Amino acid sequence: MTARAPRTTARPRLPLSRARLERATAGLQAPLAVVDLDAFDANADDLVRRAGGKPIRVASKSVRCRALLERVLARDGFCGVMAFTLAEALWLARSGFGDVLLAYPSADRAGFAELTGDPKLAAAVTVLVDDPAQLRLVDEARDGGRAEVRVCLELDTSLRLLGGRLRVGALRSPLHSPAALAEAARAVVRRPGFRLVGLMAYEGHVAGVGDRVAGRPLHSGAVRLMQAAARRELAVRRAEAVRAVRAVAGELEFVNGGGTGSVQRTAAEAAVTEVAAGSGLYVPHLFDNYRSFSGSPAALFAQPVVRRPGVGVVTVLGGGYPASGVAGRDRLPVPYLPEGLGYDRQEGPGEVQTPLLGPAADDLLIGDRVWFRHAKAGELCERFDRLHLIEGDAVVDTVPTYRGEGLTFL
């Protein structure tokens, strides 16, 4: 089944209350995962508003549901997909997505053989390159395929201080300076069978780090200072990099930047032609820590109560779904509804059972549900094979996740 097209007439949004969730899913068995379409669509509208007229490329790893990718791309303001593996990019292209940017380098030789052997796939998919060795790998994998490969270069966005001795930002591309980007562009232009069409620069230390963390005012202030300095430095360097690449390769089809946490600021840069976002559609709990925007939680999962070990404690089935990144409490799902529940510090969320403590536990019976928010967005879909889509007080559709379609790309 596929998600319904966006509504053409607006109606008042209902709050995402426990009562509403229970009414909508009364006939369903937990564990289960839901997406509230009222919140999903409102979040999409907010992203478009923040993008200020520049198109938004949807980060598929933050959605991992083909029906919901189709839903958001049917809305004004969204155009194209940002994939996370070559296998996923090819699958999306075969499924009818006509503009897929692979946002990470790949060593998938079988995938490159398929890409270069099919002109239609090659026209729909753009691959990321930040090293000439990646171009050689593609050529070695061609297996007779002659289709021209669309290439995007990635600029390293990290902020470097103290003469480069201090680095702030993810360890991604080795191409930091405009001169390095220009040299990489020359390597692409000189090599037959490749065409340079775009430039990408993801500032994860700005877009993916919250600057308003509850209970940590000094940390939050330091993050804001760092991000302000990073934005100023990157805006200048990104514009110079774009000019340097265009001097080698001519006009580019796109210059991609940003992420959910920095959409409005990245879109304000003249050199950027499109922004990327995905997590802002589901709004997992890590995105509660931003001053610049506030979204509506749209994706939740429910676990059933299976034990009542004592006063002030219940145990739910499963729930141990940590998010990727540096291990810490902020990577754990958050018990959301009913309010007033937290983890036992001696156990935390477990693979097969999770004890929850708090006054609300005494009002829960065996078989009742506890609703959680994941720390990140699309990673939730690796735990569930379907999403129940809620509109108003009802489930209006049930759609497969990538996992539900038998696909586990990473």
C-alpha positions as CSV (number, residue, x, y, z in Angstrom):
1,M,0.0,0.0,0.0
2,T,1.1,3.5,-0.6
3,A,0.7,6.7,1.3
4,R,-2.2,8.9,0.2
5,A,-1.4,12.1,-1.6
6,P,-1.1,15.2,0.5
7,R,-4.4,16.9,1.4
8,T,-5.4,19.9,-0.7
9,T,-7.5,21.5,2.1
10,A,-6.1,22.3,5.5
11,R,-7.7,21.3,8.7
12,P,-6.8,21.9,12.4
13,R,-4.0,19.6,13.6
14,L,-4.8,17.3,16.5
15,P,-2.3,17.1,19.3
16,L,-0.3,13.8,19.4
17,S,-1.8,12.7,22.7
18,R,-1.7,9.2,24.2
19,A,-5.5,9.0,23.9
20,R,-5.4,9.8,20.2
21,L,-2.6,7.2,19.6
22,E,-4.5,4.5,21.4
23,R,-7.8,5.3,19.6
24,A,-6.0,5.1,16.2
25,T,-4.1,1.9,16.9
26,A,-6.7,0.1,19.1
27,G,-6.9,-2.9,16.8
28,L,-3.1,-3.3,16.3
29,Q,-0.6,-5.5,18.1
30,A,2.4,-3.9,19.8
31,P,5.3,-3.6,19.3
32,L,4.4,-1.3,16.4
33,A,5.6,2.0,14.8
34,V,3.5,4.9,13.6
35,V,4.0,8.1,11.7
36,D,1.5,10.9,12.3
37,L,0.8,12.4,8.9
38,D,-0.6,15.6,10.4
39,A,2.8,16.2,12.1
40,F,4.8,14.8,9.1
41,D,3.1,17.2,6.7
42,A,3.4,20.2,9.1
43,N,7.1,19.4,9.5
44,A,7.5,19.3,5.7
45,D,5.8,22.7,5.4
46,D,8.2,24.1,8.1
47,L,11.2,22.9,6.2
48,V,10.0,24.5,3.0
49,R,9.4,27.8,4.8
50,R,12.9,27.7,6.3
51,A,14.4,26.9,2.9
52,G,13.2,30.2,1.6
53,G,12.4,29.1,-1.9
54,K,15.4,26.8,-2.5
55,P,14.5,23.1,-3.2
56,I,15.0,20.5,-0.5
57,R,16.7,17.2,-1.4
58,V,15.3,14.5,0.9
59,A,17.9,12.4,2.9
60,S,16.5,8.9,2.4
61,K,18.4,7.4,5.4
62,S,16.3,9.6,7.6
63,V,13.0,8.3,6.2
64,R,13.7,4.7,4.9
65,C,10.2,4.2,3.7
66,R,9.5,4.4,0.0
67,A,5.8,5.5,0.4
68,L,6.8,8.4,2.6
69,L,9.6,9.5,0.3
70,E,7.0,9.6,-2.5
71,R,4.6,11.6,-0.3
72,V,7.1,14.3,0.6
73,L,8.5,14.6,-2.9
74,A,4.9,15.2,-4.2
75,R,4.9,18.4,-2.2
76,D,6.0,21.8,-3.5
77,G,9.5,22.7,-2.3
78,F,11.0,19.2,-2.4
79,C,13.1,17.8,-5.3
80,G,15.4,14.8,-5.4
81,V,16.7,12.2,-3.0
82,M,20.0,11.9,-1.2
83,A,20.8,8.1,-0.8
84,F,23.2,6.5,1.5
85,T,24.4,3.4,-0.4
86,L,24.8,2.7,-4.1
87,A,22.5,-0.4,-3.8
88,E,19.8,1.9,-2.4
89,A,20.4,4.6,-5.0
90,L,20.0,2.0,-7.8
91,W,16.9,0.5,-6.2
92,L,15.3,4.0,-5.9
93,A,16.1,4.8,-9.5
94,R,14.6,1.5,-10.6
95,S,11.5,2.4,-8.5
96,G,11.0,5.6,-10.4
97,F,12.9,8.2,-8.5
98,G,14.5,10.2,-11.2
99,D,17.1,12.3,-9.3
100,V,19.2,10.4,-6.8
101,L,22.4,11.7,-5.3
102,L,24.5,9.1,-3.6
103,A,25.9,11.1,-0.6
104,Y,28.7,8.8,0.4
105,P,31.5,7.2,-1.7
106,S,31.0,3.5,-2.6
107,A,33.2,0.5,-3.3
108,D,30.3,-1.6,-4.6
109,R,31.8,-3.0,-7.8
110,A,28.6,-5.0,-8.8
111,G,26.6,-1.8,-8.3
112,F,28.9,0.2,-10.5
113,A,28.8,-2.5,-13.2
114,E,25.0,-2.2,-13.1
115,L,25.1,1.6,-13.2
116,T,27.5,1.9,-16.1
117,G,25.7,-0.8,-18.0
118,D,22.3,0.9,-17.9
119,P,22.0,4.5,-19.4
120,K,18.7,5.1,-17.7
121,L,20.1,4.3,-14.3
122,A,23.2,6.4,-15.0
123,A,21.1,9.3,-16.0
124,A,19.1,9.1,-12.7
125,V,22.0,8.5,-10.2
126,T,24.9,10.8,-9.3
127,V,27.8,9.3,-7.3
128,L,30.0,11.0,-4.8
129,V,33.8,11.3,-5.3
130,D,36.5,12.8,-3.2
131,D,39.5,10.8,-4.4
132,P,40.8,9.8,-7.9
133,A,41.0,6.2,-6.7
134,Q,37.2,6.1,-6.6
135,L,37.1,7.0,-10.3
136,R,39.6,4.2,-11.0
137,L,37.4,1.7,-9.1
138,V,34.4,2.6,-11.2
139,D,36.3,2.1,-14.4
140,E,37.6,-1.3,-13.1
141,A,34.0,-2.3,-12.3
142,R,32.5,-1.3,-15.7
143,D,32.5,-4.8,-17.2
144,G,31.9,-3.3,-20.6
145,G,29.4,-0.7,-19.5
146,R,29.8,2.6,-21.3
147,A,27.2,4.8,-19.7
148,E,28.6,8.2,-18.6
149,V,28.7,8.5,-14.8
150,R,27.4,11.6,-13.1
151,V,29.8,12.8,-10.4
152,C,29.4,15.1,-7.4
153,L,32.5,16.3,-5.4
154,E,32.3,16.7,-1.6
155,L,33.9,19.6,0.2
156,D,35.1,19.0,3.7
157,T,33.3,21.5,5.9
158,S,35.2,21.1,9.1
159,L,36.3,24.2,11.0
160,R,40.1,24.2,11.4
161,L,41.6,26.4,14.1
162,L,45.1,27.0,15.5
163,G,46.7,26.5,12.1
164,G,44.8,23.3,11.5
165,R,45.9,21.7,14.8
166,L,42.3,21.8,16.0
167,R,39.5,20.4,13.9
168,V,35.8,20.6,14.5
169,G,33.5,18.5,12.3
170,A,33.0,15.1,10.9
171,L,35.9,13.2,9.3
172,R,34.5,13.1,5.7
173,S,36.1,14.4,2.5
174,P,39.8,15.0,2.3
175,L,39.0,18.0,0.0
176,H,39.1,21.0,2.3
177,S,40.4,24.0,0.2
178,P,39.0,25.5,-3.0
179,A,42.3,24.5,-4.6
180,A,41.9,20.9,-3.7
181,L,38.4,20.9,-5.0
182,A,39.6,22.4,-8.3
183,E,42.3,19.7,-8.7
184,A,39.7,17.0,-8.0
185,A,37.4,18.6,-10.6
186,R,40.2,18.5,-13.1
187,A,40.7,14.8,-12.4
188,V,37.0,14.2,-13.2
189,V,37.0,16.4,-16.3
190,R,40.1,14.7,-17.8
191,R,38.7,11.2,-17.3
192,P,36.5,9.8,-20.1
193,G,33.2,8.4,-19.1
194,F,32.5,10.8,-16.2
195,R,30.7,14.2,-16.0
196,L,31.0,16.6,-13.1
197,V,27.5,17.9,-12.3
198,G,27.5,18.9,-8.6
199,L,29.2,19.8,-5.4
200,M,28.1,18.8,-1.9
201,A,29.1,20.1,1.5
202,Y,27.4,18.8,4.6
203,E,28.2,20.8,7.8
204,G,27.3,18.2,10.3
205,H,28.8,20.1,13.2
206,V,26.2,22.9,12.5
207,A,23.2,20.9,11.1
208,G,23.5,17.9,13.4
209,V,24.5,19.3,16.8
210,G,21.9,20.8,19.1
211,D,22.7,24.2,20.6
212,R,20.1,24.2,23.3
213,V,20.6,21.1,25.4
214,A,18.5,20.9,28.5
215,G,20.5,21.2,31.7
216,R,23.7,22.1,30.0
217,P,23.8,25.9,29.5
218,L,27.6,26.2,29.3
219,H,27.9,23.4,26.7
220,S,25.0,24.9,24.7
221,G,26.7,28.3,24.8
222,A,30.0,26.9,23.6
223,V,28.2,25.1,20.7
224,R,26.5,28.3,19.6
225,L,29.9,30.1,19.5
226,M,31.5,27.3,17.6
227,Q,28.6,27.1,15.1
228,A,28.6,30.9,14.5
229,A,32.3,30.8,13.7
230,A,31.9,27.7,11.5
231,R,29.0,29.2,9.5
232,R,31.0,32.4,8.8
233,E,34.1,30.5,7.7
234,L,32.3,28.0,5.6
235,A,30.1,30.5,3.8
236,V,33.2,32.2,2.5
237,R,35.1,29.0,1.7
238,R,32.1,27.3,0.1
239,A,31.6,30.2,-2.3
240,E,35.3,30.2,-3.2
241,A,35.1,26.4,-3.8
242,V,32.1,26.7,-6.1
243,R,33.9,29.4,-8.1
244,A,37.0,27.2,-8.3
245,V,35.1,24.2,-9.5
246,R,33.1,26.1,-12.0
247,A,36.3,27.6,-13.5
248,V,37.3,24.0,-14.3
249,A,34.1,22.3,-15.2
250,G,31.7,25.1,-16.1
251,E,28.2,25.5,-14.7
252,L,27.1,22.9,-12.1
253,E,23.6,21.4,-11.9
254,F,23.5,21.8,-8.2
255,V,25.4,22.8,-5.0
256,N,24.0,21.0,-2.1
257,G,24.5,21.9,1.6
258,G,23.0,21.9,5.0
259,G,20.8,19.5,7.0
260,T,17.7,19.7,9.1
261,G,19.4,21.8,11.8
262,S,20.8,24.4,9.5
263,V,18.3,24.7,6.6
264,Q,17.5,28.4,6.8
265,R,21.1,29.5,7.3
266,T,22.6,27.3,4.6
267,A,19.8,28.3,2.2
268,A,20.7,31.9,2.7
269,E,24.1,31.4,1.0
270,A,24.1,32.5,-2.6
271,A,26.5,29.7,-3.6
272,V,24.1,27.0,-2.4
273,T,21.3,26.0,-4.9
274,E,19.6,23.3,-2.8
275,V,19.6,22.1,0.8
276,A,19.3,18.6,2.3
277,A,16.9,17.5,5.0
278,G,15.3,14.3,6.3
279,S,15.2,14.0,10.0
280,G,13.1,17.1,10.3
281,L,10.2,15.1,8.8
282,Y,10.1,12.6,11.7
283,V,11.6,14.9,14.4
284,P,13.4,12.4,16.6
285,H,14.3,13.6,20.1
286,L,17.8,14.7,19.3
287,F,16.2,17.5,17.4
288,D,14.6,18.9,20.5
289,N,17.9,20.6,21.3
290,Y,17.8,23.4,18.7
291,R,17.0,27.1,19.2
292,S,16.5,27.8,15.5
293,F,13.4,25.6,15.0
294,S,10.9,23.3,16.7
295,G,9.2,20.5,14.9
296,S,6.4,18.1,15.9
297,P,7.3,14.5,16.8
298,A,5.8,12.4,13.9
299,A,7.4,9.0,14.3
300,L,6.9,6.9,17.4
301,F,7.0,3.3,18.4
302,A,5.0,1.4,21.1
303,Q,6.1,-1.4,23.3
304,P,3.6,-3.5,25.4
305,V,3.8,-3.8,29.2
306,V,4.5,-7.4,30.0
307,R,5.5,-7.3,33.7
308,R,4.8,-5.3,36.9
309,P,7.9,-6.1,39.1
310,G,6.8,-3.8,41.9
311,V,5.5,-0.4,42.9
312,G,6.5,2.4,40.5
313,V,7.9,0.0,37.9
314,V,6.7,-1.8,34.8
315,T,8.6,-3.8,32.2
316,V,7.9,-3.5,28.5
317,L,8.9,-6.0,25.8
318,G,12.1,-5.0,23.9
319,G,12.9,-1.4,23.3
320,G,16.7,-1.4,23.2
321,Y,17.1,0.5,20.0
322,P,20.1,2.8,20.4
323,A,21.0,5.2,17.7
324,S,24.4,5.4,15.9
325,G,27.1,7.9,17.1
326,V,29.1,8.2,20.2
327,A,27.5,5.9,22.8
328,G,25.7,7.9,25.5
329,R,22.3,8.4,27.1
330,D,21.3,10.9,24.4
331,R,21.4,8.0,21.8
332,L,18.7,6.0,23.6
333,P,15.0,6.1,22.8
334,V,13.0,8.3,25.2
335,P,9.9,7.0,26.9
336,Y,7.4,9.6,25.7
337,L,3.8,8.7,26.6
338,P,2.5,8.4,29.3
339,E,4.7,11.1,30.8
340,G,6.7,10.4,33.9
341,L,8.6,7.3,33.0
342,G,12.4,6.8,32.8
343,Y,15.0,4.0,32.6
344,D,16.5,2.0,35.5
345,R,20.1,3.2,35.4
346,Q,21.3,-0.3,36.3
347,E,19.6,-1.8,33.2
348,G,18.6,0.8,30.6
349,P,16.7,-0.3,27.5
350,G,17.2,-4.0,26.8
351,E,17.0,-6.1,23.7
352,V,14.2,-8.2,25.0
353,Q,12.9,-6.3,28.0
354,T,13.1,-2.8,29.4
355,P,12.1,-1.8,33.0
356,L,10.6,1.7,33.3
357,L,10.4,3.6,36.5
358,G,8.2,6.5,37.6
359,P,4.8,7.4,39.1
360,A,3.0,6.7,35.8
361,A,4.0,3.0,36.0
362,D,1.4,2.4,38.7
363,D,-1.4,3.4,36.2
364,L,-0.3,0.9,33.6
365,L,-1.7,-2.6,33.3
366,I,-0.3,-5.7,31.6
367,G,-1.0,-5.3,27.9
368,D,-1.0,-1.4,28.0
369,R,1.5,0.4,25.8
370,V,4.3,2.8,26.3
371,W,5.1,5.1,23.4
372,F,8.8,6.0,22.7
373,R,10.6,8.5,20.4
374,H,13.8,7.3,18.8
375,A,17.0,9.4,19.1
376,K,17.4,9.5,15.3
377,A,15.0,9.3,12.5
378,G,15.3,6.6,9.9
379,E,17.2,4.2,12.1
380,L,13.8,3.4,13.8
381,C,12.8,1.7,10.5
382,E,15.5,-0.9,10.8
383,R,13.5,-2.3,13.8
384,F,10.1,-2.4,12.1
385,D,8.9,-3.8,8.8
386,R,5.9,-1.5,8.5
387,L,4.7,2.0,9.5
388,H,1.1,2.6,10.4
389,L,0.1,6.1,9.1
390,I,-2.2,8.0,11.4
391,E,-4.4,10.9,10.3
392,G,-6.8,12.3,12.8
393,D,-8.0,9.5,15.0
394,A,-7.4,6.6,12.6
395,V,-4.8,4.6,10.8
396,V,-5.4,5.5,7.2
397,D,-2.6,3.3,5.7
398,T,0.1,0.8,6.5
399,V,3.2,0.9,4.4
400,P,6.4,-1.1,4.4
401,T,9.8,0.3,5.6
402,Y,12.9,-0.7,3.6
403,R,13.1,-3.6,5.9
404,G,9.5,-4.5,5.1
405,E,10.5,-4.6,1.5
406,G,13.2,-7.1,2.3
407,L,16.0,-4.5,2.0
408,T,18.8,-3.9,4.5
409,F,21.3,-1.6,2.8
410,L,23.6,-1.3,5.8
